[in-house]
Amino acid sequence: MTDQQNIKSDQIAQLLTTRIVRGEFAPGEKLLQDHIAREYSVSHVTVREAFLYLAGRGLAVRLPRRGICVAPLDRSAVEELRLMRQALEPVALLHSVPHLTPAQIAHAEAMRLACDAAQTAVDWEEANRQFHMAIIAGCGMARLSEEIDNLQLLYARHFLVKHASRWKPRSDPDHQAIMSAIRERDAARASAVMQRHLARLS
């Protein structure tokens, strides 16, 4: 595969990821290779590579007699995501807080403010995901960060499909408390607040 094809497949994968997370493709909906190739003016090979990426992130599955489909959303899977986030994010934050640079803390605060200023569920979700990744940027564990990033992506899909219609703009006191603990370099308190914060996920 050429470098150009690699670039295109990555781009298509990201575009499809955004559309799946935002609910533009319904759970269980078949992803039509021919249609997507025409829509984005790319080859079938490029689309197949993008489908492999989606499957690897848990956003698509291969179903018998149907081909590649958007992964279903079920209650047990959402509960698993919540439990995994509760297990991993507080640990990452505990290791991150002592090592966050002033620039990283400033970025996290900017994302916190973006959450509070968001006027749509989509804008809030994007800022919220960036906030959660920004505060663990100092943990120094690439595999852990990658796993958390994927868990947040999968949970974002659930949130936007199930809760976006009822979402209202609001400030988040847990985010404020986490940032206060970070500025004081109190890793244990930041981690405890995160544990409580994630326990409220539905």
N, C-alpha and C positions, 0 to 999 in steps of 0.2 A: 504494500500500500504506500502511496506517495505521501510526502509531508502535507501536500495540499489536501489530500483526501482525509488525512488525520485531523487537520484543522477543521475541515468541514464537518466531519462526524462529531467532533467535540462541540462545535457550534450548534448543530442540529440537536444533539443530546441536551444541551442547556436550554434551548428553546422549548423542546418537548417537556423537559423537567418542569419549567415554569408553568406551562399550560396544564400539566397534570396536577401540580401542587395547587393551582388556582381553581381547579375543578372544571376546566374547559373540556376535558375528557372525563366521562363518567366512569366510576369504578366498574370494571368488567368489560368496558368498551373495547372492541377490537381496534388495534392500531393498523391502519391500512397502509402497507408499504408503498404501493403504487401512488396512492393519493398524496402521501407525505413527500415522496420523491418529486412529484409534479409541483406541489405547493412551494417547495423550497428550491426547485430547479437543481436537484442533486441526483447522484446515481443511486441505484438500489443498494449497492455495496455500502455507500455512505449511510443510508438509512439503517441497514442491518447492523452496522457498527454502533450506531446510536441506540438501537434497540438493546444491544448487548449491555451498553452502559446503563440504560434504564433498568434492565433486569438485575444487574449487579447492585444497584442501589435500592432494590425492592420496590420500584415504582411500576414495574411491568412483570408479567408472568406469561409463560407459554402454557396455554390450555389445550387439552385434547380436541382435535377437530376444529379449533378456532384460530390457532396461531398465537401471535403475541397480542396480549390484552393488557389494559390498565389493571394494576393489582387491585383486588377488592379491598374494601374497608370493612373490618369487622371489629366488634367490641373487644374480643380477646386480643387481637393484634394491637389495638390502641392501649389496652391495659399493659401489655408487654412493653410498649414504647415508654409509657409513663414509669414503669418500674426500672427500666434500664437507664432512663435519664436520671431518676432519683439515685441510682447506684453510682453513676459515672460523673455527673456534672459537679456534685459537691466535692468529690475527690480531686477533680481537675482544678477546681477553684482553690481548694486548700493548697495545692502545689503552685498555683499561679500567682496568688496575691503577693508573696514576698519578692517576686521577680518582675512584676509589671513595671515598665518604665513610665516616667511622667507622660510621655507622648501616648502610650497605650492607655493610660488612665484617662487622659483627655479624650481620646477616641471613644472609650466606653461611655464616658459621661455624655458625649455628643449623641451617641446612639440611645442613651436613656432619655434624653430630651426629645429626640426624634420620636420615640415611642409615645411620650406624653403629648406631643404636638400632632400626632397622626389623626387624620380625619376619616380615613377609610380602614376597613379591616385588612386589606391587602398591604397598605402602607405600614400599618402597625405591625403586622406579622413580619415583614421584611426587616423593619428596624429592631423588633424584638429578637429575631434570630441573630442579627448582627451584634446586638448587645450581649447576648449569651456567649457568642464566640469571642467577642472582644475581651470579656473579663477572664477568660481562660487562656488568653494568648501567651501568658508567661509560664504556663505549666511545663513546657519543654518536652512534651510527650506527643510526638506527631501521630502515632497510631491512635492514641486516646482521643486526640482532638478530631481526627478524621471520623472516628466512630460517632462521637457526639454530634458532629456536623451532620452526619447522615441521619441520626435519630431525630434531630431537630427538623430536618427536611421532611421526613416521613410524618412527624407530628404536625408540621405546618399544613400539610395536605388535609389531614383529619380536621384541623381547626377551621380551615377555610371552607371545607365542604359542609361541615356540621354546624359551625357556630358563627360564621361571618354575617349571616342575616340578622343575628341578634346582637352583634357587637356594637358598643357605643364608645366614643372617645373617653379616655380616663387617664389619670396618672396612676402610677404603680408604686405604692409605698414599699413593697419588697425590693424593687429596683433601687429606690432611694437608700434603703437600709444597707443593701449590698455595697453600694458605692461609698457610703459613709464608712463601712468596715474596711473597704479597700484602701481608702485614703488614710486610715489609721493603721494600716498594715496588720489588721486583726483577721488573719486567715481563718481561724476557727469560727469566729462570729459570722463572717461572710459565708462560709460553708454551711453553717447551721441555718442561716436565713434562706439559702438556696434550697436546702432540704425541705424546709417548710413551704417555700414557694412552689416547688415542683409537686408536693403532695396535694396541692389544690387543683392540679390539672384534671380536666374531665374529657 
